[in-house]
């Protein structure tokens, strides 16, 4: 589905929320009137679409439109962002999609139509159903704050934030095209950091796991993941911290267990990544929301 030229789109955010779904929550078989971006912060979810089941892990999101029936399921307690939006719309005023969602029975999961952007000087980019976009979470946090506050000019701020999110997605997709399949070259390092986020990993140690010189490893990692190894491990720690905060763990214990130098450093990194302090996140993260 051709969406338009990236420089000319005017998206509208219809709904934006951050919420926590209990294990085995599902939102039924349904067709939405707009597009949805569903981003998993922690936990595990699955999207059934076009006869396929797509697992959504922490740090990943799915994006799909109004053309087909889908089913979203949270298999474990899952902290997530949900954004409903139009890629291109004349008015920035949100129109909640709730009343226009159509619910149905299993069996009508048609093949999704993927969105395609034309990017001047680069060509066309197709937005896949499943995405992993570095740096998307802070934008989503600001989006939720704007949507909930409804301060003067919030509709324009929402449009601006959605444009930032779309630009970030397209940039990462462009960066991934030349190196598709190269993630397996750094998979051992990624797995180590995900399994032991509290360890003080050095670039040299990570590079050695993959058989590379540290300088080459750092360049390959940044090219493939969109962030440096240091930023990646911080993101992994913040993911674990979010879940611990929602479970009521003390800030001091979280900071120590996840390898932060101090409580102050933990709070600074947490706000830099999410746009919220750990205390603010604990309060907002328990708020319910739409799938």
C-alpha positions in Angstrom: 0.0 0.0 0.0 1.7 3.2 -1.2 1.6 5.7 1.8 3.3 8.7 0.1 6.5 10.6 0.1 8.1 10.7 3.5 8.7 14.5 3.4 5.0 15.2 2.6 3.1 13.0 5.1 1.0 14.6 7.9 0.2 11.8 10.4 -2.5 11.9 13.0 -2.3 10.1 16.4 -5.8 8.9 17.3 -4.9 7.1 20.6 -1.8 6.7 22.6 -1.4 4.8 25.9 1.1 2.9 28.0 -0.4 -0.1 29.9 0.2 -3.4 31.5 -1.7 -6.5 30.3 -2.0 -9.6 32.6 -0.9 -13.0 31.3 -3.2 -14.6 28.7 -4.9 -11.3 27.9 -6.2 -11.1 24.3 -8.1 -8.4 22.5 -10.1 -10.7 20.3 -10.3 -11.1 16.5 -10.8 -7.5 15.2 -10.4 -5.1 12.4 -9.3 -1.6 13.3 -10.3 1.6 11.4 -6.8 3.1 11.3 -3.2 1.8 11.9 -1.7 0.5 15.1 1.8 0.4 16.5 2.1 -2.0 19.5 5.5 -1.9 21.3 6.5 -4.4 24.0 8.6 -3.0 26.8 8.7 -6.1 28.8 6.9 -9.5 28.8 5.9 -11.3 25.6 3.0 -10.8 23.1 1.9 -12.3 19.8 0.2 -10.9 16.8 -1.9 -13.2 14.6 -2.2 -11.7 11.1 -2.5 -13.0 7.6 -2.5 -16.6 8.7 0.8 -16.2 10.6 1.7 -15.7 14.3 4.4 -13.1 15.0 6.1 -13.1 18.4 6.8 -9.6 19.9 9.7 -9.6 22.3 10.8 -6.7 24.5 12.1 -3.8 22.4 10.1 -4.9 19.4 6.9 -3.7 17.9 4.3 -4.6 15.3 2.7 -2.2 12.9 -0.4 -3.0 10.8 -3.3 -1.3 9.2 -7.1 -1.4 8.7 -7.3 -3.8 5.8 -7.3 -7.2 7.7 -8.4 -8.9 10.8 -5.9 -9.5 13.6 -5.6 -10.9 17.1 -3.2 -9.6 19.8 -2.4 -11.8 22.8 -0.2 -11.1 25.8 1.3 -14.5 27.0 2.9 -13.1 30.1 2.4 -9.9 32.1 3.3 -7.4 29.4 4.2 -3.8 29.7 3.4 -2.1 26.3 2.7 1.1 24.3 -0.2 1.2 22.0 -0.6 3.9 19.3 -3.4 4.2 16.8 -2.8 6.6 14.0 -3.3 7.6 10.4 -0.2 7.8 8.2 -1.6 10.8 6.4 -4.6 12.9 7.5 -5.6 16.6 7.0 -6.5 17.1 10.7 -4.2 16.5 13.6 -7.2 16.1 16.0 -7.3 12.6 17.5 -10.4 10.5 16.8 -10.6 7.5 19.2 -10.8 4.3 17.2 -12.8 2.4 19.8 -16.3 2.8 18.4 -15.2 1.8 14.9 -13.3 -1.4 15.8 -15.1 -4.4 14.3 -14.9 -7.8 16.1 -15.2 -11.1 14.3 -14.6 -14.8 14.4 -11.4 -16.8 13.6 -10.9 -17.6 9.9 -10.9 -14.2 8.2 -7.3 -13.3 8.7 -6.5 -11.8 5.3 -2.9 -11.0 4.1 -1.9 -7.5 5.4 -1.0 -4.7 3.0 2.3 -3.3 4.0 2.9 0.4 3.9 5.4 1.8 1.4 7.2 5.2 1.6 9.0 7.0 -1.1 12.1 8.7 0.3 13.7 11.2 -2.0 17.3 10.2 -3.1 16.9 6.8 -1.5 13.9 5.1 -3.2 11.1 3.1 -1.6 11.0 1.6 1.8 8.5 -1.0 2.9 7.5 -1.0 6.6 7.4 -4.7 7.8 4.9 -6.0 10.3 7.6 -6.7 12.9 10.1 -4.0 13.8 12.9 -3.4 16.2 13.8 0.3 16.3 16.4 1.8 18.5 15.4 5.0 20.2 11.6 4.6 19.6 10.6 4.2 23.3 11.4 7.8 24.5 9.3 9.2 21.6 6.4 6.9 22.6 6.7 8.0 26.2 6.4 11.7 25.2 3.5 10.8 22.9 1.5 9.3 25.8 2.2 12.3 28.0 1.0 14.7 25.3 -2.1 12.6 24.6 -3.1 12.3 28.2 -2.4 16.0 29.1 -4.3 17.6 26.3 -2.4 20.8 26.9 -2.8 23.7 24.3 -1.2 22.6 21.0 -1.1 18.9 22.0 -2.5 17.8 18.6 0.4 19.4 16.8 2.9 18.0 19.3 1.4 14.5 18.7 1.8 15.0 14.9 5.4 16.1 15.4 6.2 13.1 17.6 4.6 10.7 15.2 6.6 12.2 12.3 9.8 11.7 14.4 8.8 8.1 15.0 8.2 7.5 11.3 11.4 9.1 10.3 13.3 7.0 12.9 11.7 3.8 11.5 12.5 4.7 7.9 16.1 5.6 8.8 16.6 2.3 10.5 15.1 0.4 7.7 17.4 2.1 5.2 20.3 1.2 7.4 19.3 -2.4 7.6 19.0 -3.0 3.9 22.8 -3.3 3.1 23.5 -5.5 6.1 20.5 -7.9 6.2 21.5 -11.1 7.8 24.6 -9.7 9.4 23.1 -9.7 12.9 24.1 -13.4 13.3 27.7 -12.2 13.3 27.2 -10.4 16.6 24.5 -12.6 18.0 26.7 -14.2 20.7 27.4 -10.7 22.1 23.8 -9.7 22.0 22.7 -12.9 23.7 25.3 -12.4 26.4 24.2 -8.9 27.2 20.5 -10.0 27.3 21.2 -13.0 29.5 23.5 -11.0 31.9 22.6 -7.3 31.7 24.1 -6.6 35.2 27.6 -7.7 34.1 30.1 -4.9 33.3 30.7 -6.0 29.7 33.8 -4.5 28.0 33.8 -4.0 24.2 36.9 -6.2 24.0 35.2 -9.1 25.8 32.1 -8.8 23.5 34.3 -8.6 20.4 36.3 -11.6 21.4 33.0 -13.7 21.7 32.3 -12.9 18.0 35.9 -13.2 16.8 36.4 -9.5 15.9 38.8 -6.7 16.7 37.0 -4.3 19.1 37.1 -1.4 16.7 35.6 -3.5 13.9 33.1 -5.1 16.3 31.9 -1.6 17.5 31.3 -0.4 13.9 29.5 -3.6 12.9 27.4 -3.5 16.1 26.4 0.2 15.5 25.6 -0.5 11.9 23.4 -3.5 12.6 21.7 -2.4 15.9 21.6 1.4 15.4 23.3 1.9 18.8 26.7 1.3 20.4 27.3 -1.8 22.6 27.3 0.5 25.6 23.9 2.0 24.8 22.5 -1.5 24.0 23.4 -2.8 27.4 21.9 0.3 29.1 18.7 -0.4 27.2 18.7 -4.0 28.3 19.2 -2.9 31.9 16.4 -0.4 31.6 14.0 -3.1 30.3 14.7 -5.2 33.3 14.4 -2.2 35.6 10.9 -1.4 34.3 9.6 -4.8 35.1 11.2 -4.7 38.6 9.7 -1.3 39.2 6.2 -2.6 38.3 6.8 -5.5 40.7 7.6 -3.1 43.5 11.3 -3.7 43.9 13.2 -1.0 45.7 15.2 1.5 43.5 18.5 0.8 45.4 18.2 -2.9 44.8 17.4 -2.5 41.1 20.3 -0.2 40.6 22.8 -2.5 42.3 21.5 -5.7 40.7 21.6 -4.3 37.2 25.1 -3.0 37.4 24.5 0.8 37.7 27.3 2.7 39.5 24.9 4.5 41.8 21.2 5.2 42.3 21.7 8.7 40.8 23.3 7.2 37.7 20.4 4.7 37.4 17.8 7.5 37.7 19.6 9.6 35.1 19.9 6.8 32.6 16.3 5.7 33.1 15.0 9.2 32.5 17.2 9.7 29.5 15.9 6.5 27.9 12.2 6.7 28.8 11.5 10.4 29.5 10.3 9.5 33.0 12.0 9.1 36.4 11.8 5.6 37.9 9.2 6.9 40.4 7.1 8.5 37.6 7.3 5.3 35.6 6.1 3.2 38.5 3.1 5.4 38.8 2.3 5.7 35.1 3.2 2.0 34.3 0.3 0.7 36.4 -2.3 2.6 34.4 -4.6 0.5 32.2 -5.1 1.1 28.5 -6.5 -0.1 25.2 -4.8 -2.8 23.2 
